[in-house]
Amino acid sequence: MIGDDVARYLPTAATPEGSPCISTYEDHRMAMAFAPCAYRFPGLRIEDPAVVSKSYPGFWTDMEKFAQLR
């Protein structure tokens, strides 16, 4: 039985509706965690992408390189 605390698998055909914005709550980990989703779904926005500079200033540059490998 699947409870409320279990994440469900979403098929790759699923797309977010509208232009959702991920709140980072000033936490660099939130921006980094959702970065792959933002590349997969271009309408997805990350509220404060600069927050990653706290721990990984080159993060977005490296993510761009990774995205080009696809």
PDB file with one MODEL, atoms N, CA, C and O in Angstrom:
MODEL        1
ATOM      1  N   MET A   1       0.845  -1.179   0.000  1.00  0.00           N
ATOM      2  CA  MET A   1       0.000   0.000   0.000  1.00  0.00           C
ATOM      3  C   MET A   1       0.890   1.241   0.000  1.00  0.00           C
ATOM      4  O   MET A   1       1.876   1.296   0.734  1.00  0.00           O
ATOM      5  N   ILE A   2       0.554   2.217  -0.804  1.00  0.00           N
ATOM      6  CA  ILE A   2       1.324   3.452  -0.879  1.00  0.00           C
ATOM      7  C   ILE A   2       0.681   4.488   0.025  1.00  0.00           C
ATOM      8  O   ILE A   2      -0.511   4.777  -0.083  1.00  0.00           O
ATOM      9  N   GLY A   3       1.493   5.042   0.924  1.00  0.00           N
ATOM     10  CA  GLY A   3       0.998   6.068   1.833  1.00  0.00           C
ATOM     11  C   GLY A   3       1.291   7.461   1.314  1.00  0.00           C
ATOM     12  O   GLY A   3       1.890   7.625   0.251  1.00  0.00           O
ATOM     13  N   ASP A   4       0.866   8.464   2.067  1.00  0.00           N
ATOM     14  CA  ASP A   4       1.076   9.855   1.667  1.00  0.00           C
ATOM     15  C   ASP A   4       2.544  10.262   1.686  1.00  0.00           C
ATOM     16  O   ASP A   4       2.912  11.268   1.081  1.00  0.00           O
ATOM     17  N   ASP A   5       3.385   9.497   2.370  1.00  0.00           N
ATOM     18  CA  ASP A   5       4.782   9.870   2.497  1.00  0.00           C
ATOM     19  C   ASP A   5       5.670   9.250   1.420  1.00  0.00           C
ATOM     20  O   ASP A   5       6.894   9.348   1.504  1.00  0.00           O
ATOM     21  N   VAL A   6       5.083   8.623   0.425  1.00  0.00           N
ATOM     22  CA  VAL A   6       5.843   7.964  -0.632  1.00  0.00           C
ATOM     23  C   VAL A   6       5.735   8.779  -1.917  1.00  0.00           C
ATOM     24  O   VAL A   6       4.635   9.115  -2.357  1.00  0.00           O
ATOM     25  N   ALA A   7       6.877   9.091  -2.513  1.00  0.00           N
ATOM     26  CA  ALA A   7       6.874   9.825  -3.781  1.00  0.00           C
ATOM     27  C   ALA A   7       6.395   8.899  -4.886  1.00  0.00           C
ATOM     28  O   ALA A   7       6.754   7.722  -4.918  1.00  0.00           O
ATOM     29  N   ARG A   8       5.608   9.415  -5.765  1.00  0.00           N
ATOM     30  CA  ARG A   8       5.102   8.625  -6.880  1.00  0.00           C
ATOM     31  C   ARG A   8       5.926   8.933  -8.128  1.00  0.00           C
ATOM     32  O   ARG A   8       6.371  10.064  -8.323  1.00  0.00           O
ATOM     33  N   TYR A   9       6.121   7.941  -8.952  1.00  0.00           N
ATOM     34  CA  TYR A   9       6.853   8.089 -10.198  1.00  0.00           C
ATOM     35  C   TYR A   9       5.978   8.811 -11.209  1.00  0.00           C
ATOM     36  O   TYR A   9       4.829   8.427 -11.429  1.00  0.00           O
ATOM     37  N   LEU A  10       6.525   9.865 -11.829  1.00  0.00           N
ATOM     38  CA  LEU A  10       5.805  10.574 -12.884  1.00  0.00           C
ATOM     39  C   LEU A  10       6.415  10.183 -14.222  1.00  0.00           C
ATOM     40  O   LEU A  10       7.636  10.234 -14.370  1.00  0.00           O
ATOM     41  N   PRO A  11       5.618   9.803 -15.181  1.00  0.00           N
ATOM     42  CA  PRO A  11       6.167   9.440 -16.492  1.00  0.00           C
ATOM     43  C   PRO A  11       6.834  10.638 -17.150  1.00  0.00           C
ATOM     44  O   PRO A  11       6.518  11.784 -16.831  1.00  0.00           O
ATOM     45  N   THR A  12       7.753  10.373 -18.067  1.00  0.00           N
ATOM     46  CA  THR A  12       8.471  11.456 -18.728  1.00  0.00           C
ATOM     47  C   THR A  12       7.554  12.314 -19.579  1.00  0.00           C
ATOM     48  O   THR A  12       7.932  13.422 -19.960  1.00  0.00           O
ATOM     49  N   ALA A  13       6.373  11.836 -19.883  1.00  0.00           N
ATOM     50  CA  ALA A  13       5.436  12.612 -20.694  1.00  0.00           C
ATOM     51  C   ALA A  13       4.751  13.710 -19.876  1.00  0.00           C
ATOM     52  O   ALA A  13       4.098  14.586 -20.444  1.00  0.00           O
ATOM     53  N   ALA A  14       4.891  13.672 -18.565  1.00  0.00           N
ATOM     54  CA  ALA A  14       4.261  14.683 -17.715  1.00  0.00           C
ATOM     55  C   ALA A  14       4.972  16.017 -17.882  1.00  0.00           C
ATOM     56  O   ALA A  14       6.201  16.074 -17.910  1.00  0.00           O
ATOM     57  N   THR A  15       4.198  17.084 -17.991  1.00  0.00           N
ATOM     58  CA  THR A  15       4.775  18.418 -18.083  1.00  0.00           C
ATOM     59  C   THR A  15       4.040  19.326 -17.120  1.00  0.00           C
ATOM     60  O   THR A  15       2.836  19.176 -16.915  1.00  0.00           O
ATOM     61  N   PRO A  16       4.759  20.271 -16.526  1.00  0.00           N
ATOM     62  CA  PRO A  16       4.091  21.194 -15.604  1.00  0.00           C
ATOM     63  C   PRO A  16       3.161  22.128 -16.372  1.00  0.00           C
ATOM     64  O   PRO A  16       3.412  22.466 -17.529  1.00  0.00           O
ATOM     65  N   GLU A  17       2.106  22.529 -15.722  1.00  0.00           N
ATOM     66  CA  GLU A  17       1.164  23.459 -16.333  1.00  0.00           C
ATOM     67  C   GLU A  17       1.607  24.888 -16.045  1.00  0.00           C
ATOM     68  O   GLU A  17       2.072  25.186 -14.945  1.00  0.00           O
ATOM     69  N   GLY A  18       1.465  25.755 -17.011  1.00  0.00           N
ATOM     70  CA  GLY A  18       1.817  27.154 -16.821  1.00  0.00           C
ATOM     71  C   GLY A  18       3.319  27.342 -16.676  1.00  0.00           C
ATOM     72  O   GLY A  18       4.110  26.625 -17.288  1.00  0.00           O
ATOM     73  N   SER A  19       3.694  28.299 -15.873  1.00  0.00           N
ATOM     74  CA  SER A  19       5.105  28.585 -15.618  1.00  0.00           C
ATOM     75  C   SER A  19       5.359  28.529 -14.120  1.00  0.00           C
ATOM     76  O   SER A  19       5.447  29.567 -13.465  1.00  0.00           O
ATOM     77  N   PRO A  20       5.477  27.315 -13.570  1.00  0.00           N
ATOM     78  CA  PRO A  20       5.679  27.213 -12.127  1.00  0.00           C
ATOM     79  C   PRO A  20       7.015  27.822 -11.706  1.00  0.00           C
ATOM     80  O   PRO A  20       7.982  27.819 -12.467  1.00  0.00           O
ATOM     81  N   CYS A  21       7.049  28.337 -10.493  1.00  0.00           N
ATOM     82  CA  CYS A  21       8.253  28.943  -9.945  1.00  0.00           C
ATOM     83  C   CYS A  21       8.627  28.202  -8.666  1.00  0.00           C
ATOM     84  O   CYS A  21       7.815  28.082  -7.748  1.00  0.00           O
ATOM     85  N   ILE A  22       9.855  27.707  -8.613  1.00  0.00           N
ATOM     86  CA  ILE A  22      10.331  26.980  -7.442  1.00  0.00           C
ATOM     87  C   ILE A  22      10.912  27.989  -6.453  1.00  0.00           C
ATOM     88  O   ILE A  22      11.842  28.724  -6.784  1.00  0.00           O
ATOM     89  N   SER A  23      10.370  28.023  -5.260  1.00  0.00           N
ATOM     90  CA  SER A  23      10.900  28.884  -4.206  1.00  0.00           C
ATOM     91  C   SER A  23      12.139  28.232  -3.613  1.00  0.00           C
ATOM     92  O   SER A  23      12.123  27.049  -3.272  1.00  0.00           O
ATOM     93  N   THR A  24      13.201  28.996  -3.493  1.00  0.00           N
ATOM     94  CA  THR A  24      14.447  28.432  -2.950  1.00  0.00           C
ATOM     95  C   THR A  24      14.573  28.657  -1.448  1.00  0.00           C
ATOM     96  O   THR A  24      15.373  27.992  -0.789  1.00  0.00           O
ATOM     97  N   TYR A  25      13.802  29.577  -0.906  1.00  0.00           N
ATOM     98  CA  TYR A  25      13.869  29.885   0.528  1.00  0.00           C
ATOM     99  C   TYR A  25      15.298  30.222   0.950  1.00  0.00           C
ATOM    100  O   TYR A  25      15.722  29.908   2.062  1.00  0.00           O
ATOM    101  N   GLU A  26      16.038  30.876   0.029  1.00  0.00           N
ATOM    102  CA  GLU A  26      17.433  31.272   0.255  1.00  0.00           C
ATOM    103  C   GLU A  26      18.336  30.067   0.526  1.00  0.00           C
ATOM    104  O   GLU A  26      19.365  30.196   1.190  1.00  0.00           O
ATOM    105  N   ASP A  27      17.955  28.912   0.018  1.00  0.00           N
ATOM    106  CA  ASP A  27      18.709  27.674   0.220  1.00  0.00           C
ATOM    107  C   ASP A  27      19.270  27.202  -1.117  1.00  0.00           C
ATOM    108  O   ASP A  27      18.519  26.831  -2.018  1.00  0.00           O
ATOM    109  N   HIS A  28      20.585  27.220  -1.236  1.00  0.00           N
ATOM    110  CA  HIS A  28      21.262  26.830  -2.469  1.00  0.00           C
ATOM    111  C   HIS A  28      20.922  25.415  -2.891  1.00  0.00           C
ATOM    112  O   HIS A  28      20.924  25.111  -4.084  1.00  0.00           O
ATOM    113  N   ARG A  29      20.632  24.548  -1.942  1.00  0.00           N
ATOM    114  CA  ARG A  29      20.315  23.154  -2.271  1.00  0.00           C
ATOM    115  C   ARG A  29      19.004  23.042  -3.032  1.00  0.00           C
ATOM    116  O   ARG A  29      18.854  22.161  -3.879  1.00  0.00           O
ATOM    117  N   MET A  30      18.052  23.923  -2.742  1.00  0.00           N
ATOM    118  CA  MET A  30      16.775  23.899  -3.467  1.00  0.00           C
ATOM    119  C   MET A  30      16.997  24.239  -4.938  1.00  0.00           C
ATOM    120  O   MET A  30      16.454  23.576  -5.822  1.00  0.00           O
ATOM    121  N   ALA A  31      17.795  25.271  -5.198  1.00  0.00           N
ATOM    122  CA  ALA A  31      18.060  25.662  -6.587  1.00  0.00           C
ATOM    123  C   ALA A  31      18.795  24.552  -7.319  1.00  0.00           C
ATOM    124  O   ALA A  31      18.468  24.246  -8.466  1.00  0.00           O
ATOM    125  N   MET A  32      19.780  23.947  -6.673  1.00  0.00           N
ATOM    126  CA  MET A  32      20.547  22.884  -7.312  1.00  0.00           C
ATOM    127  C   MET A  32      19.706  21.634  -7.543  1.00  0.00           C
ATOM    128  O   MET A  32      19.856  20.960  -8.562  1.00  0.00           O
ATOM    129  N   ALA A  33      18.842  21.334  -6.619  1.00  0.00           N
ATOM    130  CA  ALA A  33      18.013  20.136  -6.737  1.00  0.00           C
ATOM    131  C   ALA A  33      17.031  20.237  -7.911  1.00  0.00           C
ATOM    132  O   ALA A  33      16.756  19.241  -8.581  1.00  0.00           O
ATOM    133  N   PHE A  34      16.510  21.431  -8.155  1.00  0.00           N
ATOM    134  CA  PHE A  34      15.527  21.602  -9.217  1.00  0.00           C
ATOM    135  C   PHE A  34      16.133  22.042 -10.539  1.00  0.00           C
ATOM    136  O   PHE A  34      15.412  22.172 -11.528  1.00  0.00           O
ATOM    137  N   ALA A  35      17.430  22.274 -10.582  1.00  0.00           N
ATOM    138  CA  ALA A  35      18.094  22.711 -11.813  1.00  0.00           C
ATOM    139  C   ALA A  35      17.869  21.744 -12.979  1.00  0.00           C
ATOM    140  O   ALA A  35      17.547  22.202 -14.075  1.00  0.00           O
ATOM    141  N   PRO A  36      18.024  20.429 -12.795  1.00  0.00           N
ATOM    142  CA  PRO A  36      17.772  19.522 -13.927  1.00  0.00           C
ATOM    143  C   PRO A  36      16.338  19.623 -14.448  1.00  0.00           C
ATOM    144  O   PRO A  36      16.101  19.494 -15.649  1.00  0.00           O
ATOM    145  N   CYS A  37      15.398  19.849 -13.558  1.00  0.00           N
ATOM    146  CA  CYS A  37      14.001  19.999 -13.981  1.00  0.00           C
ATOM    147  C   CYS A  37      13.828  21.267 -14.819  1.00  0.00           C
ATOM    148  O   CYS A  37      13.060  21.278 -15.781  1.00  0.00           O
ATOM    149  N   ALA A  38      14.537  22.327 -14.455  1.00  0.00           N
ATOM    150  CA  ALA A  38      14.432  23.579 -15.202  1.00  0.00           C
ATOM    151  C   ALA A  38      14.984  23.423 -16.616  1.00  0.00           C
ATOM    152  O   ALA A  38      14.500  24.074 -17.541  1.00  0.00           O
ATOM    153  N   TYR A  39      15.980  22.577 -16.793  1.00  0.00           N
ATOM    154  CA  TYR A  39      16.489  22.324 -18.141  1.00  0.00           C
ATOM    155  C   TYR A  39      15.542  21.414 -18.922  1.00  0.00           C
ATOM    156  O   TYR A  39      15.392  21.563 -20.134  1.00  0.00           O
ATOM    157  N   ARG A  40      14.916  20.489 -18.239  1.00  0.00           N
ATOM    158  CA  ARG A  40      13.981  19.555 -18.897  1.00  0.00           C
ATOM    159  C   ARG A  40      12.679  20.243 -19.274  1.00  0.00           C
ATOM    160  O   ARG A  40      12.091  19.955 -20.316  1.00  0.00           O
ATOM    161  N   PHE A  41      12.235  21.155 -18.417  1.00  0.00           N
ATOM    162  CA  PHE A  41      10.982  21.882 -18.622  1.00  0.00           C
ATOM    163  C   PHE A  41      11.293  23.378 -18.653  1.00  0.00           C
ATOM    164  O   PHE A  41      11.299  24.019 -17.602  1.00  0.00           O
ATOM    165  N   PRO A  42      11.552  23.952 -19.833  1.00  0.00           N
ATOM    166  CA  PRO A  42      11.980  25.347 -19.934  1.00  0.00           C
ATOM    167  C   PRO A  42      11.039  26.372 -19.292  1.00  0.00           C
ATOM    168  O   PRO A  42      11.494  27.462 -18.948  1.00  0.00           O
ATOM    169  N   GLY A  43       9.774  26.077 -19.120  1.00  0.00           N
ATOM    170  CA  GLY A  43       8.857  27.019 -18.481  1.00  0.00           C
ATOM    171  C   GLY A  43       9.018  27.098 -16.977  1.00  0.00           C
ATOM    172  O   GLY A  43       8.506  28.022 -16.343  1.00  0.00           O
ATOM    173  N   LEU A  44       9.720  26.146 -16.403  1.00  0.00           N
ATOM    174  CA  LEU A  44       9.930  26.116 -14.959  1.00  0.00           C
ATOM    175  C   LEU A  44      10.956  27.172 -14.581  1.00  0.00           C
ATOM    176  O   LEU A  44      12.009  27.269 -15.209  1.00  0.00           O
ATOM    177  N   ARG A  45      10.655  27.959 -13.561  1.00  0.00           N
ATOM    178  CA  ARG A  45      11.573  29.001 -13.113  1.00  0.00           C
ATOM    179  C   ARG A  45      12.050  28.707 -11.699  1.00  0.00           C
ATOM    180  O   ARG A  45      11.329  28.118 -10.894  1.00  0.00           O
ATOM    181  N   ILE A  46      13.255  29.120 -11.414  1.00  0.00           N
ATOM    182  CA  ILE A  46      13.811  29.013 -10.065  1.00  0.00           C
ATOM    183  C   ILE A  46      13.867  30.427  -9.513  1.00  0.00           C
ATOM    184  O   ILE A  46      14.484  31.312 -10.105  1.00  0.00           O
ATOM    185  N   GLU A  47      13.217  30.632  -8.373  1.00  0.00           N
ATOM    186  CA  GLU A  47      13.010  31.968  -7.808  1.00  0.00           C
ATOM    187  C   GLU A  47      14.296  32.790  -7.650  1.00  0.00           C
ATOM    188  O   GLU A  47      14.325  33.955  -8.047  1.00  0.00           O
ATOM    189  N   ASP A  48      15.326  32.227  -7.097  1.00  0.00           N
ATOM    190  CA  ASP A  48      16.563  32.969  -6.835  1.00  0.00           C
ATOM    191  C   ASP A  48      17.755  32.114  -7.259  1.00  0.00           C
ATOM    192  O   ASP A  48      18.434  31.538  -6.408  1.00  0.00           O
ATOM    193  N   PRO A  49      18.018  32.026  -8.568  1.00  0.00           N
ATOM    194  CA  PRO A  49      19.093  31.150  -9.031  1.00  0.00           C
ATOM    195  C   PRO A  49      20.477  31.543  -8.516  1.00  0.00           C
ATOM    196  O   PRO A  49      21.369  30.697  -8.442  1.00  0.00           O
ATOM    197  N   ALA A  50      20.665  32.805  -8.164  1.00  0.00           N
ATOM    198  CA  ALA A  50      21.975  33.257  -7.678  1.00  0.00           C
ATOM    199  C   ALA A  50      22.315  32.705  -6.298  1.00  0.00           C
ATOM    200  O   ALA A  50      23.453  32.827  -5.845  1.00  0.00           O
ATOM    201  N   VAL A  51      21.358  32.112  -5.642  1.00  0.00           N
ATOM    202  CA  VAL A  51      21.604  31.581  -4.294  1.00  0.00           C
ATOM    203  C   VAL A  51      22.675  30.479  -4.300  1.00  0.00           C
ATOM    204  O   VAL A  51      23.285  30.202  -3.268  1.00  0.00           O
ATOM    205  N   VAL A  52      22.901  29.855  -5.457  1.00  0.00           N
ATOM    206  CA  VAL A  52      23.909  28.787  -5.538  1.00  0.00           C
ATOM    207  C   VAL A  52      25.321  29.311  -5.326  1.00  0.00           C
ATOM    208  O   VAL A  52      26.231  28.530  -5.050  1.00  0.00           O
ATOM    209  N   SER A  53      25.520  30.610  -5.449  1.00  0.00           N
ATOM    210  CA  SER A  53      26.863  31.177  -5.288  1.00  0.00           C
ATOM    211  C   SER A  53      27.411  30.969  -3.870  1.00  0.00           C
ATOM    212  O   SER A  53      28.612  31.112  -3.645  1.00  0.00           O
ATOM    213  N   LYS A  54      26.543  30.635  -2.924  1.00  0.00           N
ATOM    214  CA  LYS A  54      26.991  30.365  -1.554  1.00  0.00           C
ATOM    215  C   LYS A  54      27.959  29.200  -1.495  1.00  0.00           C
ATOM    216  O   LYS A  54      28.926  29.222  -0.732  1.00  0.00           O
ATOM    217  N   SER A  55      27.698  28.183  -2.300  1.00  0.00           N
ATOM    218  CA  SER A  55      28.513  26.979  -2.206  1.00  0.00           C
ATOM    219  C   SER A  55      29.166  26.562  -3.519  1.00  0.00           C
ATOM    220  O   SER A  55      30.131  25.797  -3.511  1.00  0.00           O
ATOM    221  N   TYR A  56      28.648  27.060  -4.663  1.00  0.00           N
ATOM    222  CA  TYR A  56      29.125  26.574  -5.960  1.00  0.00           C
ATOM    223  C   TYR A  56      28.922  27.683  -6.994  1.00  0.00           C
ATOM    224  O   TYR A  56      27.982  27.622  -7.786  1.00  0.00           O
ATOM    225  N   PRO A  57      29.790  28.691  -6.994  1.00  0.00           N
ATOM    226  CA  PRO A  57      29.608  29.839  -7.888  1.00  0.00           C
ATOM    227  C   PRO A  57      29.518  29.480  -9.373  1.00  0.00           C
ATOM    228  O   PRO A  57      28.846  30.185 -10.125  1.00  0.00           O
ATOM    229  N   GLY A  58      30.164  28.423  -9.806  1.00  0.00           N
ATOM    230  CA  GLY A  58      30.134  28.028 -11.208  1.00  0.00           C
ATOM    231  C   GLY A  58      29.047  27.025 -11.550  1.00  0.00           C
ATOM    232  O   GLY A  58      29.084  26.410 -12.616  1.00  0.00           O
ATOM    233  N   PHE A  59      28.093  26.855 -10.669  1.00  0.00           N
ATOM    234  CA  PHE A  59      27.071  25.830 -10.843  1.00  0.00           C
ATOM    235  C   PHE A  59      26.314  25.960 -12.162  1.00  0.00           C
ATOM    236  O   PHE A  59      26.191  24.979 -12.895  1.00  0.00           O
ATOM    237  N   TRP A  60      25.806  27.149 -12.479  1.00  0.00           N
ATOM    238  CA  TRP A  60      24.984  27.313 -13.681  1.00  0.00           C
ATOM    239  C   TRP A  60      25.813  27.129 -14.949  1.00  0.00           C
ATOM    240  O   TRP A  60      25.308  26.626 -15.953  1.00  0.00           O
ATOM    241  N   THR A  61      27.069  27.528 -14.909  1.00  0.00           N
ATOM    242  CA  THR A  61      27.951  27.302 -16.059  1.00  0.00           C
ATOM    243  C   THR A  61      28.139  25.806 -16.280  1.00  0.00           C
ATOM    244  O   THR A  61      28.081  25.328 -17.413  1.00  0.00           O
ATOM    245  N   ASP A  62      28.365  25.072 -15.196  1.00  0.00           N
ATOM    246  CA  ASP A  62      28.539  23.624 -15.301  1.00  0.00           C
ATOM    247  C   ASP A  62      27.242  22.931 -15.713  1.00  0.00           C
ATOM    248  O   ASP A  62      27.274  21.953 -16.459  1.00  0.00           O
ATOM    249  N   MET A  63      26.102  23.430 -15.233  1.00  0.00           N
ATOM    250  CA  MET A  63      24.824  22.835 -15.636  1.00  0.00           C
ATOM    251  C   MET A  63      24.595  23.044 -17.129  1.00  0.00           C
ATOM    252  O   MET A  63      24.073  22.160 -17.808  1.00  0.00           O
ATOM    253  N   GLU A  64      24.979  24.191 -17.633  1.00  0.00           N
ATOM    254  CA  GLU A  64      24.828  24.461 -19.073  1.00  0.00           C
ATOM    255  C   GLU A  64      25.681  23.478 -19.878  1.00  0.00           C
ATOM    256  O   GLU A  64      25.227  22.958 -20.897  1.00  0.00           O
ATOM    257  N   LYS A  65      26.896  23.223 -19.437  1.00  0.00           N
ATOM    258  CA  LYS A  65      27.761  22.249 -20.116  1.00  0.00           C
ATOM    259  C   LYS A  65      27.117  20.869 -20.083  1.00  0.00           C
ATOM    260  O   LYS A  65      27.114  20.159 -21.089  1.00  0.00           O
ATOM    261  N   PHE A  66      26.578  20.492 -18.945  1.00  0.00           N
ATOM    262  CA  PHE A  66      25.913  19.193 -18.801  1.00  0.00           C
ATOM    263  C   PHE A  66      24.711  19.095 -19.732  1.00  0.00           C
ATOM    264  O   PHE A  66      24.499  18.065 -20.372  1.00  0.00           O
ATOM    265  N   ALA A  67      23.935  20.155 -19.806  1.00  0.00           N
ATOM    266  CA  ALA A  67      22.730  20.155 -20.651  1.00  0.00           C
ATOM    267  C   ALA A  67      23.083  19.987 -22.123  1.00  0.00           C
ATOM    268  O   ALA A  67      22.305  19.414 -22.887  1.00  0.00           O
ATOM    269  N   GLN A  68      24.244  20.480 -22.523  1.00  0.00           N
ATOM    270  CA  GLN A  68      24.665  20.358 -23.915  1.00  0.00           C
ATOM    271  C   GLN A  68      25.100  18.942 -24.262  1.00  0.00           C
ATOM    272  O   GLN A  68      25.176  18.595 -25.440  1.00  0.00           O
ATOM    273  N   LEU A  69      25.388  18.120 -23.260  1.00  0.00           N
ATOM    274  CA  LEU A  69      25.800  16.730 -23.486  1.00  0.00           C
ATOM    275  C   LEU A  69      24.640  15.843 -23.891  1.00  0.00           C
ATOM    276  O   LEU A  69      24.854  14.777 -24.470  1.00  0.00           O
ATOM    277  N   ARG A  70      23.432  16.253 -23.604  1.00  0.00           N
ATOM    278  CA  ARG A  70      22.266  15.419 -23.890  1.00  0.00           C
ATOM    279  C   ARG A  70      22.146  15.088 -25.330  1.00  0.00           C
ATOM    280  O   ARG A  70      21.212  14.391 -25.727  1.00  0.00           O
TER     281      ARG A  70
ENDMDL
END
